[in-house]
Amino acid sequence: MVGGHERNGLRWIADAYDVGFTLTLSEGLSPYELLRGIGAEEPHVVPLTRSAAYELLTRNADDHISDLDFLDWEDEAEVARLADGGFLPDPPDTIVRAGSVAGWAYALEEFQCRTGTYLAALSRAGRAFSIHRNAKGFSRVGYALHGEPVTSFEPGLPHLTNGVPAEAALGFVVGADEPGDVAFLRFLEAESDLWIPWEETEAELPAAAFTGERL
């Protein structure tokens, strides 16, 4: 691992995705099952690196595709594949990239939180968690089990909980010395012994584009 990430099995995500992110974990699913569970059609799933997804997500609609560093814009087959998947010509609202680790599927999403909306469906095989931080620094955690939502809460703000209190549902109590999303990532590391390799998340992962919803 790089830069001490091996000692921060999930917590590094909060630093690497500092503008806003969603991490979703679905027990017992494959990456493709996770993507299908949030509405992706498998023929439209395209392998993308994080940097490529970021370029597609943040480009201006009137920019020529030749400005994309990762793409050979004269490769008509690749351009067509991205267009069929909804990545081009206009920037999608969000791109979800998915991988797997130790019996779980995970999804990473810059800025938005599409996966969190589908958390109950993503828990059909066991547990599912979503950890979201928006651009203003507010965080939200969701937990579902066997197809049913259990709790949704803002760490440290129990009055904003929907469902079972976090302490009762998970045994989670946020401390006062770190951001709530970081505290929950630390909690998941300890409870589930999970860590996601940083290098894997930077490399190509199956990705799906979604447009038409601001989530």
Kinemage of the C-alpha trace (Angstrom):
@kinemage 1
@onewidth
@group {chain A} dominant
@subgroup {mainchain}
@vectorlist {calphas} color= white
{ca met a 1} P 0.000 0.000 0.000
{ca val a 2} L 0.970 3.628 -0.449
{ca gly a 3} L 1.356 6.441 2.063
{ca gly a 4} L 0.284 4.462 5.121
{ca his a 5} L -3.007 3.299 3.592
{ca glu a 6} L -2.389 -0.196 4.934
{ca arg a 7} L -2.939 1.262 8.421
{ca asn a 8} L -6.091 3.035 7.285
{ca gly a 9} L -8.083 0.283 5.629
{ca leu a 10} L -11.074 2.475 4.764
{ca arg a 11} L -10.305 5.838 6.337
{ca trp a 12} L -8.039 6.948 3.508
{ca ile a 13} L -11.143 7.330 1.316
{ca ala a 14} L -12.208 10.409 3.278
{ca asp a 15} L -8.885 12.078 2.430
{ca ala a 16} L -8.637 10.896 -1.178
{ca tyr a 17} L -12.222 11.976 -1.974
{ca asp a 18} L -12.114 15.192 0.020
{ca val a 19} L -14.600 17.187 -2.110
{ca gly a 20} L -17.402 14.692 -1.541
{ca phe a 21} L -17.916 10.960 -1.894
{ca thr a 22} L -20.072 7.942 -1.270
{ca leu a 23} L -18.648 4.563 -0.288
{ca thr a 24} L -21.153 1.712 -0.377
{ca leu a 25} L -20.483 -1.817 0.839
{ca ser a 26} L -22.786 -4.736 0.003
{ca glu a 27} L -22.187 -8.079 1.646
{ca gly a 28} L -22.356 -11.145 -0.597
{ca leu a 29} L -22.735 -9.307 -3.908
{ca ser a 30} L -20.413 -9.078 -6.898
{ca pro a 31} L -19.510 -5.681 -8.376
{ca tyr a 32} L -21.830 -6.298 -11.333
{ca glu a 33} L -24.676 -7.321 -9.023
{ca leu a 34} L -24.182 -4.093 -7.103
{ca leu a 35} L -24.276 -2.014 -10.280
{ca arg a 36} L -27.380 -3.827 -11.511
{ca gly a 37} L -28.952 -3.191 -8.121
{ca ile a 38} L -28.724 0.580 -8.638
{ca gly a 39} L -30.155 0.455 -12.148
{ca ala a 40} L -27.161 -0.176 -14.397
{ca glu a 41} L -27.525 -2.339 -17.493
{ca glu a 42} L -24.559 -4.662 -17.787
{ca pro a 43} L -23.915 -4.040 -21.525
{ca his a 44} L -23.446 -0.353 -20.653
{ca val a 45} L -20.904 -0.946 -17.886
{ca val a 46} L -17.432 0.248 -18.929
{ca pro a 47} L -14.106 -0.273 -17.109
{ca leu a 48} L -12.725 3.093 -16.035
{ca thr a 49} L -9.888 4.344 -13.871
{ca arg a 50} L -10.735 6.917 -11.232
{ca ser a 51} L -8.995 9.662 -13.209
{ca ala a 52} L -10.917 8.780 -16.387
{ca ala a 53} L -14.223 8.810 -14.517
{ca tyr a 54} L -13.332 12.153 -12.952
{ca glu a 55} L -12.507 13.630 -16.367
{ca leu a 56} L -15.834 12.471 -17.788
{ca leu a 57} L -17.753 13.720 -14.784
{ca thr a 58} L -16.240 17.199 -14.596
{ca arg a 59} L -15.853 18.118 -18.266
{ca asn a 60} L -17.958 20.834 -19.857
{ca ala a 61} L -20.613 19.649 -22.276
{ca asp a 62} L -19.203 21.831 -25.064
{ca asp a 63} L -15.627 20.528 -24.677
{ca his a 64} L -14.422 18.364 -27.546
{ca ile a 65} L -13.757 14.763 -26.600
{ca ser a 66} L -10.179 15.200 -27.814
{ca asp a 67} L -9.613 17.083 -24.544
{ca leu a 68} L -10.025 13.842 -22.593
{ca asp a 69} L -6.544 12.668 -21.665
{ca phe a 70} L -7.439 9.006 -21.256
{ca leu a 71} L -9.297 8.598 -24.561
{ca asp a 72} L -8.067 8.161 -28.119
{ca trp a 73} L -10.889 10.181 -29.628
{ca glu a 74} L -10.247 8.649 -33.041
{ca asp a 75} L -11.002 5.194 -31.638
{ca glu a 76} L -14.563 5.050 -32.906
{ca ala a 77} L -15.401 1.794 -31.134
{ca glu a 78} L -14.338 3.136 -27.730
{ca val a 79} L -16.131 6.454 -28.264
{ca ala a 80} L -19.279 4.548 -29.249
{ca arg a 81} L -19.006 2.335 -26.175
{ca leu a 82} L -18.771 5.358 -23.886
{ca ala a 83} L -21.643 7.060 -25.687
{ca asp a 84} L -23.825 3.929 -25.423
{ca gly a 85} L -23.076 3.807 -21.708
{ca gly a 86} L -24.147 7.416 -21.145
{ca phe a 87} L -20.651 8.760 -20.424
{ca leu a 88} L -20.668 10.882 -23.602
{ca pro a 89} L -21.401 13.285 -25.206
{ca asp a 90} L -22.686 15.190 -22.151
{ca pro a 91} L -21.240 14.684 -18.673
{ca pro a 92} L -23.379 12.287 -16.626
{ca asp a 93} L -24.773 13.363 -13.277
{ca thr a 94} L -22.773 10.680 -11.523
{ca ile a 95} L -20.470 7.732 -12.225
{ca val a 96} L -20.414 4.714 -9.910
{ca arg a 97} L -17.377 2.432 -9.959
{ca ala a 98} L -17.530 -0.954 -8.249
{ca gly a 99} L -15.066 -3.555 -7.007
{ca ser a 100} L -14.917 -6.419 -4.530
{ca val a 101} L -13.061 -7.221 -1.341
{ca ala a 102} L -13.335 -10.145 1.121
{ca gly a 103} L -16.874 -11.222 0.302
{ca trp a 104} L -18.230 -7.712 -0.217
{ca ala a 105} L -18.879 -5.543 -3.239
{ca tyr a 106} L -17.973 -1.908 -2.833
{ca ala a 107} L -18.859 1.169 -4.848
{ca leu a 108} L -17.170 4.554 -4.946
{ca glu a 109} L -18.881 7.652 -6.238
{ca glu a 110} L -17.515 11.183 -6.475
{ca phe a 111} L -19.765 13.939 -5.100
{ca gln a 112} L -23.193 12.265 -5.389
{ca cys a 113} L -25.025 9.492 -3.492
{ca arg a 114} L -26.999 7.373 -5.935
{ca thr a 115} L -26.041 4.116 -4.253
{ca gly a 116} L -27.402 5.257 -0.899
{ca thr a 117} L -30.891 5.497 -2.388
{ca tyr a 118} L -30.821 1.781 -3.235
{ca leu a 119} L -29.301 0.542 0.019
{ca ala a 120} L -32.165 -1.772 0.994
{ca ala a 121} L -31.991 -3.540 -2.383
{ca leu a 122} L -28.221 -3.812 -2.039
{ca ser a 123} L -28.627 -5.624 1.295
{ca arg a 124} L -30.542 -8.615 -0.080
{ca ala a 125} L -27.616 -10.951 0.603
{ca gly a 126} L -26.704 -9.568 4.038
{ca arg a 127} L -25.517 -6.213 5.319
{ca ala a 128} L -25.144 -3.030 3.313
{ca phe a 129} L -23.649 0.304 4.357
{ca ser a 130} L -23.345 3.682 2.684
{ca ile a 131} L -21.148 6.510 3.910
{ca his a 132} L -21.663 9.853 2.196
{ca arg a 133} L -19.969 13.213 2.671
{ca asn a 134} L -21.205 16.195 0.693
{ca ala a 135} L -19.238 19.194 -0.526
{ca lys a 136} L -20.137 21.159 2.623
{ca gly a 137} L -18.625 18.490 4.845
{ca phe a 138} L -21.869 17.024 6.176
{ca ser a 139} L -21.959 13.243 6.367
{ca arg a 140} L -24.703 10.615 6.337
{ca val a 141} L -24.496 6.901 7.080
{ca gly a 142} L -27.054 4.298 6.036
{ca tyr a 143} L -27.385 0.682 7.114
{ca ala a 144} L -29.709 -1.998 5.730
{ca leu a 145} L -29.978 -5.714 6.398
{ca his a 146} L -31.547 -8.481 4.276
{ca gly a 147} L -33.533 -6.114 2.107
{ca glu a 148} L -34.799 -3.843 4.885
{ca pro a 149} L -33.543 -0.379 5.932
{ca val a 150} L -32.385 -0.331 9.546
{ca thr a 151} L -31.033 3.159 10.161
{ca ser a 152} L -29.881 6.359 8.485
{ca phe a 153} L -28.069 8.943 10.579
{ca glu a 154} L -25.667 11.837 10.705
{ca pro a 155} L -22.802 10.861 13.024
{ca gly a 156} L -22.886 12.998 16.147
{ca leu a 157} L -26.405 14.335 15.464
{ca pro a 158} L -28.745 11.677 16.877
{ca his a 159} L -31.841 13.863 16.471
{ca leu a 160} L -31.437 13.518 12.685
{ca thr a 161} L -31.660 9.706 12.754
{ca asn a 162} L -34.233 7.841 10.694
{ca gly a 163} L -34.878 4.367 12.082
{ca val a 164} L -33.037 2.626 14.906
{ca pro a 165} L -30.429 4.731 16.768
{ca ala a 166} L -26.903 4.009 15.566
{ca glu a 167} L -25.725 2.823 18.964
{ca ala a 168} L -28.565 0.303 19.243
{ca ala a 169} L -28.350 -0.881 15.628
{ca leu a 170} L -24.590 -1.092 15.295
{ca gly a 171} L -22.933 -0.232 18.584
{ca phe a 172} L -21.500 2.887 16.952
{ca val a 173} L -20.848 6.054 18.924
{ca val a 174} L -18.998 8.945 17.308
{ca gly a 175} L -16.194 10.608 19.246
{ca ala a 176} L -15.538 14.316 19.374
{ca asp a 177} L -12.045 14.312 17.870
{ca glu a 178} L -12.627 13.318 14.224
{ca pro a 179} L -15.223 13.862 11.474
{ca gly a 180} L -18.251 11.598 11.656
{ca asp a 181} L -17.637 9.848 8.341
{ca val a 182} L -14.024 9.109 9.313
{ca ala a 183} L -15.184 7.772 12.681
{ca phe a 184} L -17.628 5.426 10.990
{ca leu a 185} L -15.031 4.229 8.485
{ca arg a 186} L -12.760 3.458 11.440
{ca phe a 187} L -15.641 1.595 13.098
{ca leu a 188} L -16.220 -0.534 9.978
{ca glu a 189} L -12.542 -1.373 9.764
{ca ala a 190} L -12.620 -2.762 13.291
{ca glu a 191} L -16.008 -4.483 13.132
{ca ser a 192} L -15.674 -6.100 9.709
{ca asp a 193} L -11.887 -6.277 9.305
{ca leu a 194} L -12.284 -4.631 5.903
{ca trp a 195} L -9.727 -2.742 3.911
{ca ile a 196} L -9.874 -1.616 0.299
{ca pro a 197} L -6.591 -1.336 -1.613
{ca trp a 198} L -5.987 2.235 -2.740
{ca glu a 199} L -4.186 1.095 -5.897
{ca glu a 200} L -7.177 -0.986 -6.951
{ca thr a 201} L -9.547 1.964 -6.675
{ca glu a 202} L -7.282 4.095 -8.873
{ca ala a 203} L -7.071 1.401 -11.572
{ca glu a 204} L -9.856 0.273 -13.890
{ca leu a 205} L -13.073 -0.854 -12.220
{ca pro a 206} L -16.480 -1.602 -13.766
{ca ala a 207} L -18.287 1.745 -14.001
{ca ala a 208} L -21.810 2.894 -14.790
{ca ala a 209} L -23.023 6.386 -15.690
{ca phe a 210} L -26.343 7.860 -14.589
{ca thr a 211} L -28.066 11.000 -15.798
{ca gly a 212} L -31.374 12.638 -15.028
{ca glu a 213} L -31.280 12.523 -11.243
{ca arg a 214} L -29.488 14.704 -8.752
{ca leu a 215} L -29.086 12.489 -5.730
